[in-house]
């Protein structure tokens, strides 16, 4: 068994109450967690290199629509101009069919903001051209037709912003205007998407406004992480949009509260993904000590405070990366590495091995190894209530027979045991390991031994 590491810094669970005083309950909880092995909190998750980008980019934006990941713009070389490409990635497709180019933005951009609103993508700010000038107009891209641009609005268009769409408002956060520095006087800018109207800026900080921050929207609250402002920041802020007076221009804000504890260390140009109503993953980035980071962490929101848990490291260091979640799996794309090269690999955060759903050939450790089994097609297929899977073993073997979703998520283990030579029959009744009924769709049966792996597709119809 792998040696357990007992390390309070690795667990990195810190609390801060609204009154900035920890009561005895939280103190006891910290002491309890400080002696837990980190393996308990990690739950076996790790990052797996899952694929590679056909057109690797950094400084792009991602939007998830109908369980596909759309990647807009970015730059393909550090000193080159941004691209206008719109790529789509389908994690459920066969390996050679996952990537497509589906269009182009009207203006090539990098370091901008793109968010989904009413089945259209609103694109704002960023840089364009070799001189990395500020883009002066907002663009709308529809999935079924060509996009269009709105009139220039220098208030909204900045470099290195983040932002979220809340109700009918596009909230632009931080960043700077490289071409028109006289417009660098507001931390928040708001645009009413229904009225196509900018409603002004809200100052947030004295002096320079932060840029290269990360944000997520949870309910009516935007959480903002890190960034650059007189150095790399480890601060976290919260903006409660529900308490702003939106009838004023701009809305009246009573300050931007800072949250505690700070990030475990300063970081900028990271990705932030809200996976649960109380959990935000922070991935990659850079700081003054490291030009690109492999570290990840979880920001935890509790009724009376906040905390951090260290996550598993990426396989490759990245900043200006893109991240998205589909069907409980987080995918990380591109970004730049420690030598400012654009990273082409795609990583996925998983609990088990993800494999190509179209794979149907045995994988052997050595060409000289003979097959030790036969995996026969399940019957019936398609099926409704249950299906039968047959295995024929040629010699005594340790085997594992699993059911996966089409996106590579483990659904159920039918057998994991050492079996003698012979004929075996297993029935899957369309339930998970937790006894829950699964939905209709394509599932994969995968049989593994110490030397081979084989899979076949099954169609559940209810």
N, C-alpha and C positions, 0 to 999 in steps of 0.2 A: 504493500500500500504506500502511496506517495505520502511523504512526510507533510503533516499539516503545519501551516505557518500561523503563529499566533501574533498578530501585529495590529495594534490599534490604528496606526497610520494607514495600513492597507484597507481596513474596514472603513476608516474615515467617516465615521458617523458622528456628526456634531449637531447640536441643537441650540436654538435661540428663541426664547419665548417673546411674545409681544411686549412684555414688561422688561425684557432683557435679564430676567432672573429665572433660573431653572428651579422648578420645584423638585421635591424629593422623588417624585415618580420618574421624571426624566433623568435625574441623577442615577437612580437605581438602574434604569434602562441602559444608560451609557456604560455603567460598570458591568452589567450583564453582557452587553455586546462586546465589550473589550476583551472578554475571554472566550468568545466564540471563534472557532477556526474559520478562516476566510472562505474555505470551501463551502461552508453553509450558505453564505451570502451569494457566492458566485453562481450557484446552481448549475455548474457545468457549462455555462455559456462560453463561447469562444468565437473569434472571427475566423472565417474560412475564406480564402481566395476562391471566388465563385465563378469568375468570368473575366474578360478583358474588354475594354471599350474599343470599338472600331474607330472612333474619332475621339481620342482622349482630349479632355479639356479641364481647365481650372477656372475658378471665378465665374462659373455658370450658375444657373438656378434650376431647381427641379419642382415639378408639380405632378401629383398623383391624380389620375383620372381613369375611372373604370378599371382599377387594379393594374394599370400600366404607368410607368414612370417616364415623364417627358422631361428632357434636358434641353434647356434653352441657352444658346450662345456660349460664352466663355472664350478663353484664348487657348490656342494649341501650342504656342511657344511663348516663353516668358516675355520676350521683347517684340513679339509679333503683334499684329492687330487682332482684335476680337473677331470671332466668327459669327455668322448669322444662322448657323445650322440649328434645326430643331430635331433632336433625336428622340426616339421612343424605345424604351426597354421593357420587354414583357417577360417577367421572371418565370411564368408558367409555360413558355414556349420551348421548343427544342433548342439545343445549344446554338445551332447555326441559324436559327430563325428569331432569336431574341431581339436583335438590333435592327432598326429601320430608321432612315431619314425621312421625315414626314412633311417637311416644309422649311421655310426660312423666315426669320424676322425681317421686318422692313429695314431695320438699322442694326448692323452688327454691334453687340454689346458684351461687356464683361463687368463684374463687380456692381451688379444692379439688383433690383428686387422684382420678383414675379410671384403672383398669387392667383389662385382660382376664385372666380366669382360668377355665379349663375352660368356654369358651363362655358365660360370664357376665361382666358388668362390675361391678366392686366400686368403690363411690363413697364417699369419706370426706372429712370436714372441710369447710372453706369457710365462707362467710358467707351469710346469708339475711335477707330483709326489708329495709325502709328503714334500719333501724339497723345493718345488717351485723353481726348477732350470729353467734356461732359455732354451727354446726350440731352437735347433740349425738349423732347416730347415723350408723352406716354403712348404706348402701343397696346392694342387689343388684338389677341389672336384667338380665333375660333377653331374648334377641332374639325369642323366640316366645311370651312370656307376660308378664303384669304383674310388676313388681318387688316386693320386700319389704324391710322395714327390720329391722335387728338392734337389740338393746337398746342404750341409751345407753352410751357409753364415752368419758369426757372425756379419757382419756389419749391417745387416737388423734386426736380431732377438733380440728383446728387450722386457722388461716387462713394462706394463703401457703406451704403445705408443697409438697414434691415427694415422690416415692416410686416404688418398684418392687416387683413381685411376683417373688420368687425361691423356687423349689420351692413349698412350701405356705405361705410367709410373705409377708405384706404389710408391707413396710418403709416406714414414714412418716418423712420426713427434714425437720427444721427446722420453721419456722412458729411460730405463737404462738396462745394461747387468749385471745380477747378477753373472753369472758364469765366464765371461771374462771381468772384469772391465777395462782392457786396451783398450777395444773398445768403452768406453764411452767418445768419443771426438767429436761427431757431433750431431747437433740437427735434421737436415734433412738427410734422406738417400733415395736414388732413385734406383729403379729397373726397367729395361726395360723389359716388359713382352713379347714383341715380340722376343727379342734376348736372353731372359733368362740370363740377365747380370746385375750385380750390378754395378752402375756407381759412387759409392762413397758417401761421406758424406759432409755436409755443416755445419760448426760451426754456431751457432746462438747466443749463450750467453757465457759470460765468467763464468768459474766455472761450477757448476752443471747445467745440462740441465733439463728443466721441464718434469714432467710426470703426468699421470692421467688428461690430458687435454681433451677437446672435440673439434671436428672440423666438418665443413661442406664444401662442394665444391659447389660454385655457379659460373657457367661459367668457367672462367680461374682463379678464385680467391678462395683460401682457407682461411676461417675465423677460428681462433683458440681461445678458451675460457678457462680462469681459469687455474686450475691445481695446482701442488705443485712445488715450487722452493724457498727454504729458507722460508717456510711457505706457507699457502694457498693463491693463487693469485686471484686478481680481474681484471687482465689485459686481453685485447683483442688484437690479432695480425692479420695481413693480409699478405698473400703471393700471389703475382701476378705471377702465373706460366708462363704467356704468355710473360713476359719480361726477363725471364732467358735465358741464352745462353746454350742451351742443347747440343751444339757440344763440350763443354768442359767437363772434368771429374774431379771433379763434376761441375755442372753448376755454373757460377759465379753469386753470389747474392749480391745485393747492400744493404744488411741489411734487417731486418724484421721490418716493420713499426708497431708501436703501435697505436691503435685506441682509440679515446675518444668519449664519456665518458666511464669510466671503468664500469665493471659490478656493479649493485647496491650494491653487497656485495661479498666477496671472496667465491669461491666454487670450488670443485674438484670432480672428479668421477661422473660427471653429464652425461646426455644424451642430444644430440643436434640433432634437426630435422629441415631441411629446408622445410617449407610448401608452400612457394611462392618464386619467384625470389628475393624478398626483405624482407623476414621474416624468422627468425630462432627461434624455440622454444628451451629454455634451461630448463631442467627438473631434479629435485632432486639433488643429490650429498651430500656433507658434507663440513663443515668448522671447524674452531677452536672453535666456540661457540656451534655447534650442530653436533652430531655424524652422523646424517642423516637428510635430508631436505625433506619437502613436497612442498617447494615453486617452482613455475614455473615463467618464464618471456619470453617475446618476444623481440628479438633484431631486430631492424628495420633499413634497409639500405635505405638511401635517396640520391638524387643527390649531396647534399652538406653537408652531415653529417650522424650521426647515433643516434639512440635513444633506449630507453628501456620502455616497458610497462609491469607492473606486471600482471601475469596470475592467474587463479584460482588454489588453492592449491590441491595437491593430497590428497586422502583419507588416505594413509599410507606413512610415511616417507621412503625414499629409497636412497641408494647410490649404485654405481656399477650396476645400472639398465640397462635394454635394452628398446629401444623405436623404433617404426616403424610406417609409415603411409600407409594406404590402403584406397583408395576411400574417401579421405578428412578426414578420422578419424585417430587420433593418438592413438596408443595402447602402453601401458607401461607394462613391464613384470619384475617380480622378483626383484633382488637386495637384499641388506641387510638393516634391520631396525636399530632402535636406540640401540638395544642390540645385534647387529651383527647376528641376526637370519635371515635366508633366507626367503624372503617374497614370498608367493605363489600366491597372488592375481594378476589379470590382470585388469588394469584400461583403460578406453577409454575416450577421450576428445570429448564431444558431445554438441549439441545444444538442444537435446530433449532426451527422454528416448529411449534406445536401448533395444530391446527385442529379445528373441529367435525366429528366422525366421521360426522354425518348430513348434512353439507353436500353438495349435489349440483347447485349452480348456479354458473355462471361469475361471477367477481368481476372487474370492470373498473375501470380508473383513470378512465375517462370514458365517459359514455353514448354519445358520438359515435364511439367506437372500434369498428370491425367485428371480428367474431370472425376469428381467424387460423387456427383449427384445429377439428377435430371429434375428440372422444375417444369411441370406440365401446365398447360393453360388452364386457368380456372373455369369452372362451369357451374351454373350457366353464366354467360357473359354476353350482353348486359344482364344484371340481376336486380331483384327487388328486395326480397327479405334476407337472403343469404347466398353465399357462393362457396364452392368447395375448391380447395387448392391441394394438389397432389405432389408429393416429393418421392423420388426413388433414390436411395442412398446405396452407393457401391461399396463403401467401407465405413467403418466407425468414424464419426466426425462430430465436432462441436459445431452446431448450426444455429442460425438466428433467422427467423422469418418475421418480417415487419410489414406493416401497411403504412404507406405514406400518402399525404395529399399530393396533388399535382405540382405544388410549389415546394415539395421536399420536406414538409413538416411531418414528424413522426406522429401517427395516429394510434397505432396499436401494435404490440408485440404478441404474435400468436404462439411462438415457441422460442426458447433460448436454452438449449440443453445439448448434452452429448448423447447421440443416438447411434444405435447399432445398425448394420446394413439391413435394408428392407424397404417396404413401401409404406408411406405415411400419408394420412389424409387429415386436413385441417379445414374448419369451417369458419368463415368470417361473417358475422351477422350485421355488419354495418354500424358497429358501435366503436367508441374510443376506449382507451385503457381505463378511463374514468366511468365507463358504462353509459356514456351519452350517445344518442343517435347522431350520426353525421349527415350532412346534407347530400343531395344528389350531385353527381359529378364524376370526374375521372380520378381514380386512385391507382396507386402502384404497389404491387407486391414485390418485395425484394428479399431474396434468399442469399445469405452470406455464410461462408465457411472461412477457415483460416487462410485458404488459398484462392478462393473464387467468389464471385458475386454475379448475380443474375437477377433481372427484373422483368415484369410483364405488367401491362395495363389492364385495369378493370373498370367497368362503367356501372355505377350505381344509379338506378332510376327509381324514384319514389312517386 
